[in-house]
């Protein structure tokens, strides 16, 4: 995968791209990433990239010219049809399904704004996706783009040491991940559930599935509203609800 980022603050990406899994993925050739300061494409003497809004109002707006020229420059001779992603609080709420969709692409371009946002013509004529990582406002699109990049890159083939990990993470199957334990089996009187020590893989998988349902019901019941439940899941949910009721 090729990733291009258009940002006024390219140095912000060093810490993310030069450490941990993302660095290993880049070193192994799973993806390449280029950060472009789109200020260098401004066609005015002072390299301004923002101006006042027509009709008045507070703040400055990013002008179309530098961003259009920057996108044209990074896509020149690539032979790809990139997804051009605008990071904006007005965008579609980001989730794991979206990450899985983007992970199938060959080329992603992230537009990171500042000030009062983008000239509308950028959104209308250039952008393919508008993404929000939550209902809050950041000072710029850089941090949001890093979140999306991390969630996508870890899904690329060969990036994670254990390929099963990406498929069992929270949200990957529409549920929160089940509780997990490691050694010792008894720590200060807190014991690992017996089923996990049984060696019975069928019972272990059933326990994990049921506990995923329990955790989702307790912490994110909204995720169950649109889920098509199997008969077994319905049975487990009834048991879980009864267990919760009995505790109360």
C-alpha positions, 0 to 999 in steps of 0.5 A: 500500500502507498500512503500520502499525507498532505499536512502543514506539520509533517514532523508530527508523523515521525513518532508514529511512523518510526516506532513499533509495528508501523516501523516494522511494517514499513521496513518489511515493505507492507506500505510506503508513506510520504508526508507532503507539506502542501504549503510548498505548493502555494502559488503566492509570494508568501506561501499562504494557504489560507484566506478569509471566508466569503460572506464573513465569519470567524477564522481562516479557510484553507484555499483550494489551489495548494491542495489541488496542486499537491494532490496532482503532484503526488498522484502524477505517474502513479497509475493508481486511483487513490481514495482521497480522505478528508479528516473532518468532524463532519465526516462518516464515523470511523469504525473497524468495518471502514478500516477493513475496507480501506485496507484493501486499497492500493493508495490512500491520500489523507488531507489534514486541515487546520483553521476553520476547515477546507474550501468547499470545492476541495470537498466537492471535486477532490475528496472521495471520503470524509472521515470523523474519528469521533464527535469532538474537534481537534486542532487539526487532522493530523492526529485523526489521520494517524489513528486511521493509518494505524488501524489500516496498516495493522490489517495489511498482510504480514504486518501482525505477528499473529494473523489471528489477532486482527480477526479477534480484536474488539469490533472485528466481529461486531462484538467487544473482545472477551477477557484474556489471561496470562501466567500465573494462573493464580495471582493474589487469589485472583484465578484464571477461569477453569475452562481456560486451563481445561485444554478443551478447545471447543469449550474455550471457544464457547466461553470466549464467545459468550464472554464477548457477548457479556462484555458487549451487553454490559459496555456497548449494548448499542452494538447488539441492536443491529446484530443478527443473533444466532440461536445460540447467541440468543440463548447465551444472552438470556442466560447472561441477563438472568445472571445479571438480574440474579446479582442485582 
